[in-house]
């Protein structure tokens, strides 16, 4: 990948993060808009918020690419590294349910809410992994699923600790959009159809 392609990836991901945050923020906080000035202030604030999570997403993506290379080197087998990722993924999905339940069980949220978040993240991750597999090869499914679920969860931890639904939505949508964009566009940028 050359610098021109990296700049393209950076700014398109930044734009996707900002735009997705604006869309979700306007849907969730439409009632807070009183006039044109509050509308533009809210758009600017949401855009900045989305930019922040876009940059977090990009840092997580490049960190994962590094870890993935280390994993392939350490385990010397794509199949073994895939099993390790699936094992870690199972722990992440369970902890995403269990730790949220333990931390916020007295908040009045229904039990299904604690199950919904990890299962929805797993479903979205599986969809993105399926698309990546179809565009590249079968070996791309597990790393993509791992990235979309485990790495997104790690990027989401500061907001998860708060437990506030508005902030959860405002942060997860840009993270998922940016992560999906980055993982689905990379093979096109490096010109490897079957990498």
N, C-alpha and C positions, 0 to 999 in steps of 0.2 A: 504494500500500500504506500502510495506517495503522499506528500504533504497536501496536495490539492484534494485528494480523496478524503484524507483525514479532516480537513477543514469542512468539506461538504458534510461528512458524518457528524461533526461537532455541531454545526449550525442547524442542520435539519433536525437533529435530536433536541437541540435547545428550543427550536420553534415548536416541535411536537409537544414538549413538556409545557411550554407556556400556553399554547392553544388549548390543550386538554384541561389544564387547570382553570382557564378562563371559562370554558364551557361548563365544567362541573360546578365551579364556584357560582356562576350566574344561575344555574338551575337550583342550587341549594340555598342561595342567599338573595334571591330576586326580591323578596319582601323588604330587604334593607336598603333598596335603592329609592331615594326620594326625588332626585332631580338629575339633570344632565351631569352636573359636576360630581355628584356622588357615584354616578354610573362610570365615569371615566377614571375616577380615583380607584374604584373597586377593580376595574379592568387592569389598571396599571399594577395594583397590589397583587392581584391574582396571577398576572403575567410574571411578575418577579418571583412569586412563590413557586410557580411552575418551573421557572428557570433554575431555581435552587435544586429542586428535585430532579431536574434534567441532568444537572452536573453531578449530583449524587449517583444517578443512574449510570452516567458515563464512567465515573470512577469505579463503580462496582463492576461494570462490564470489562474494563481493561484489567482490573484485579482478577476477575474470573478467568480471562484468557491466559493470564500468567499462571494461575493455580492449575488450570487445565493442562498446560504444557508440563508443569512439574509433576502432576498426577500421572500423565502418560509416561514420563521418564522414570518415575519411582516404581510404578506397577508393571511397566514393560509390556502391557497388554491392554488393548482397548476394551476387551471384554471384562477383565478384572477391574479396571478403572471405572467402567460403567456400573458394575455391581457395588463398588464402594460408594459411588455417587447415589445410587438408589438407596443404600442403607442410610446414608446421611440425610437424604431427602425424607425418608420415613420418619426419622427423628425430628426433623424440622416441622413436618406436618403435624405430628403428634404434639410437639411442644407449642406450636402456634395455637392449637386448641387448648391444651392443658394449662399452660402458663397464663393465657388470657383468662381462662375460667377461674383459676386460683386468685388472680389479681383483682378481677372485677365481678366476682359472683354476687357480691352484695349490692351491685349497682342497679339491680332491677331488670337487667336485660334477660330476655328469655334464653333458655338453654340452647335452642337451635341456632341462635346468633353466634355462639362460640364454635359450633360445628360448621356453620355456613362459610365463615371466612376462609379456613384452610381448604375446604372442599371447593369453593369457588376459585381460589387461587390455583389449586391443583387442576381444575377443569380448564381454566384459561391457559395455564402452562402446557397442558396436554394438547390443546388446540394449536398453539404456536409451535410446539414441538412437531406435531403432525405436518404442519405446513412446511417447516424447515426440512423435515425428512423427505417430503415429496419433492422439494426443490433441490435437494442435494443427495443424500443417501441415508440408509437405515441407521448407520452409526451416529447420526446427528440427533436422533430422538432423545436419548437419555441426557446428553450434555445440555441440550436446549431445555428440557423439562427441569433439570437441576437448576440451571441458571434462572429460569422464569419463576421458580418457586423458592428455592433456598436463598439465592442472592437477593431477590426482591424482598424476601422477609427480613434479611439482614439490613438492607437499605431502609426498611420500614420501621425498624426497632425504635428509633427515637419517638415516633408518633404513636406506635403501639403502646408505649409506656403510659401515655396520657389517657388513652381509652375514650377520647372524645369523638363521637361519630362524624362530626363535620370535618375535623382534621384528618381522620382516617380516610374519608372519601377524597378530600382535597390532595392528599399525598399519594394514595395508591393508584389513582387513575393516571397521573403523569408518570409514575414509576413503571407501571405496566405498559403504557403506551411507548415510552422511551426504550424500555428493555426489549419489547417485541420488535420495535423498529430496528434497533441496533443488531439484534441477532438474525433478523430476516434479511437485512441489507448487506451484511458483511461479505457473504460469498459472492455477491454481485460486484462489490467494490474491488475485491481481490481477483476477480475474473476466474474463479474456480467453480465450475458447474457441479463437479462431483468431489468436493473437498471433504 
